[in-house]
Amino acid sequence: MPSAAASFVMEMAMAHVPVLTKPLIRLLDVEEDSRVVDCTFGAGGHAEAVGALLGAEGLLIGCDRDPVAEGYYESLAGRLNCAARFMRGDFADSLEDLVDEGEHVTHVYMDLGVSSMQIDTPERGFSYSYDAPLDMRMDPALRVTAADILNTWPDTGLADIFSRYGEERYSRRIARAIVARRDKKPFTNTSELVETIKGAIPTPARFAAGNPAKRVFQALRIEVNGELESLARALPLAFELLQSGGVLAVISFHSLEDRMVKDFFTGKAKPCVCPPDFPVCACGAKATGAIMTPKAVVPGPDELEMNPRAASAKMRALRKL
């Protein structure tokens, strides 16, 4: 009989539904001897689909900052025919380590944002649906929690991240309400933040589509984990790691992430730096990548019906020349 910990891992893996798996597999076009880096291993859903295509000459490297992910990796590794390796830490750091090691791979993919294993573990504090400590750290070793930000940042700083990372219309009102509330009692739990948000916004907005706390929780999570900074570091490292003909695919869930990916890919496919009014290119720069997805790939109706959390997912892919 499996241990309680092993049973938990298996149950969570069964509950986890990886996003855009079929189109990801088509774009990657993995062969038996491919060398693949999964930058955001999570519960291993994408890795399992990719690993099933790899043979004895292949390699699968899984990266994740969340210590829980290592348990999923160990569960999967024993079923793989290929060589496998797990790297614990921020994926930008792992990619940098691989570049320093002189590694070259055929495929790199990233599934950004928060994973089901994190959302569905109440004590992690990622979800506004459970009452739990305001943590939101993907890596428990990080010093700053969501509660630290809520209890120490000025209202202007809070409003800024709510607006930029959460696209929250009432960011200033919510920030002021948070500061007023913490002056009486510091924030410790998610339910306290949810109630403060609901009380700060106009009544009609409380009953609009979706939970009114969703955007603030998203913004706090992005800030706590430095997600956009990690992505900015990771994209050029991933491209450097690829051998000629290799593929980089990124699944994003936020407009800022998608814009960052799109701009990076465009820069590799159209590197010319001549002024726009030049009739012909005079800089002599050549493209180093070819965009494989002229439009972002999004989930179809069937996938959305099975997995509503996929609604905001967008995938882009680039081939290194």
N, C-alpha and C positions, 0 to 999 in steps of 0.2 A: 504493500500500500504506500503511495507517495506521501511525503511529509506535508504538513500544513502549508509550508512555504511553497513547495513544488505545486501543490494543488491550486494555490492562489495564482501562481504564474500561469498555469494551464487554463484556468477559468478566465483570467483577464485576456489571454491570447485569443481565446475563442470569442470573447466579446468584442475584441478590437477589429475594426473594419478599415483596412488601409484604403486610402483615397486614390482614385485614378490608376489602379494597379494595371489593368489591361492596356490602356494607352501608354503607360510608362514602359511596360515590357516591349510593346511594339517599337517605341522610339529608341530604346536602348539597343534592341536587336543583339542580345548577348549570345556569344558562342561558348562552346565548352571550355575553351582555354582563356576566356576573358578574365581580366583582373579588375575587380569592381570595388568601389568605395561607397558604402551607405553612410552618409554623413549624420543621419538622424535615425539611428536604429530603432529606438522606441520599443514597441512590442514585437518587432521583427516581421511584420506583415509583408512589407515590400521585399525584405531580405529573403524571406522564405520563397517567394515567387521567383526572385532572381537566382537564388542558390540552387533551385531545382533544375536550372538550365546549365549549370556549371559542372564540368567533369573534373577528373583527377588533376588535370593541368591548370585548372582555374583557381582563382583566389577571390575570397570575399572578405573585405575589411569592414567591420561595423564600428561606428563611432557614436558615443552618446555621453552627455554630461550627467545624466540621471543614473544613480547607482542601481536603481531597480531594473534598468534595461539590461544590465549584465546577466541577470538571471534569465531573461528571455533569450539572450545570446547563447548561454550555456545549454538551454533547452533545445535550441535549433542546431547548434554546431555539431552535435552528435549524429544528426540525421543528414548532414551534407556529404556529398561525394568529393567536394573540393577542399582545398586548404582554406583555413579561416583564422581570423584574428580580431580581437576586440580592443578598441582604444577608448579608454575612459577620459572624458573631458570635453570641453567646448570644441565643436567640430572645426572651428578655425585653427585652434591650437593643434589638433590632430593632423589636419592637412599640412600645416607648417612643419610638423615633425616628419611627415612622410616626404615632403619636398627635401628637407635636410638630409634624410636617409638616402636620397637619390632614387626613390621609388618612381616608377612610371606605370600608369594604369590605363585601361581602355575605356572605363566608364566611371563617372561620379554622379550621384544623385542626392538630392536634398528634399526632405518633406518638412517644411518649416511649420512654425506655430507650436501649439500645445497638443500633446497626444492624448488619446482616450484613457490610457493608463494613468495619466496625471489628473485629468478632469474627474474621472470616476473614482478617485481615491480621496474621499472627503477631507481627511486631515491635512492634505497638501494645500488646501485653501484656494485652489484655482477656480472653483465653481461657485456661482452665486446661488445655486440651488440647495446647498448644504450649509449648515452652520458649523464653521470650523475656524481654526486660527488663521489670521491673515498672513500667510506665508508666501506662497507663489514662487518659491525658488525651485528651479529645475535641478539645480545642484545644491544640496543641503549645506555644502561648504561655503557658499556665498555668504557674505556678512550681512547684507542689507535685505530685509524682508519688506513685504508690502506694508505691514504695520509701521515699520520704521519710516517709510516715506510719508505715509498719511499723518503720522504724529510729529514730524519735524519739518517738512517742507513748507515754505510760505504759500499762500493761496495762489500767487501768480505762477509759481513753478508747477503746482498741481494742475491749475487750469491749462497750462501750456501742454503738458503731456496728455491730459484728457482730450484736448482739441486735436493735437497732432497724431497721437497714436490710437485714439479711440474715435476720432471724428465726432466728438460729443458736442451737440448744439448748445447745451446748457452747462458747458464746462466751468464758466466763472461762477455761476450760481451754486453748482455742486461744490466747487473748491471752497467758497466762502462758508457754506454749510458745514463742511468737514472741519474747518478751522474753528468755527463757533462750537461745534460739538466736542472737539478734543480739548478745548479749554476747560470743559466741565469734567470730562473723563476720556482718557486716551482710548483709541481704537485697539481692540484685540481680536475681535471675531468678524467673520464675513457678514453675519446677519446685521451687525451694527452699521456696517458700511451700506448694505442694501437699503436699510430703513432710512438712513441719512440721504441717500440719493433720491429715494422716492419722495421724501419730504421736501426736497429742494427744487424739484421740477414741477411745471404746471400740471394740473390734474389730468387734462387730456393726454399728456405724454406718458402718464403712468399706465394707461390702458392701450397704448399703441402696440403694434406688432413686436413681439419679443420682450424679454425682461429689460426694464429700463437701466439695470445695473450692468448689462453686458458690455457696453463700450468702455466704461470706467475700469472694469475688471481686466479687459483686454489691454488697456493702456498701462495699467499697473504691472501686469505680467511682462509686457515688452520692456518696460523700464527696469524692473527688478533683474531681469535676465540679460539685459544688454543685447537683445536679439538683433536689432538692426546693425549695431556695431559689429557683431559677429559675422553677419551676412556680408557686410562691406569688406571685411578682411578675408572671408572664405572664398568669394567668387574668383579673384585673381589667383589665389593659391590652387584652387581646384583646376582652373584652366592650365596653370603651369604644370600640374601633376599629370595631365593627360598627354598621352602620346599622340602623334599625328593620326587623324581619323577617329580619335576618341570622342565620346559624347558626354556632355554635361547637361543634366536635366534638373529642373527646380520646380517644386510644387509650393506655391505660396497661398496665403489666406488673407493677406492684408494689402491694401492698395500701395502702401509705401514699399513693401517688400517686392511686389510685382513690378513697380516702376524701377526699382533698383536693378532687378534682374533684367528687365527689358532694355534699360539703358546700357548695362554692361554688355549684353549680347550684341546690341546695335553697334557699340563701339568696336567690338571685335570683327563684325561683319563689314562695317563701313568706317575704316580708320582715318579717312582723309580729314586733315585739319585746315584745309584751305578756307579762306573766307567764302561765305555763301554766294557772293557775287562773281566769283571766278568762273569763267566759262568752262574751263577744264581743270582737272587736278594738276597742281604743280609741285605738291609736296612729295610725290613718289611713294607714299605709304601704300602697303598692300593689306588686304583683308587677311586675318589670321583665323577667322571662324566663319561658319556658314549657318545661318539660322534655319532650324528644321521646323519651326512652328511659326509661320507668318502671323497667325492669330493664336492667342493662348488657348490651350486645350482645357475644356471645362467638363464637369460631369454631365452625363446624359440623364434623361428622365428616370430610367430604370435604376441607375445608381443613386440618384437623389431619393427615390422612394425607399430604397433599402438603407440608405445612410444620409439622413438629413444634414448631418454635420459637414458634409462635403459641399454644401451650397456655395461657399465663397472660394472654393479651391480653383486655382489656375495653374497650369503647367506650361513651361517653356523649355525648349531644348536647343542646344548649340553643338555643332560638330567642329572640332578643331582641325584646321587645314594643315 
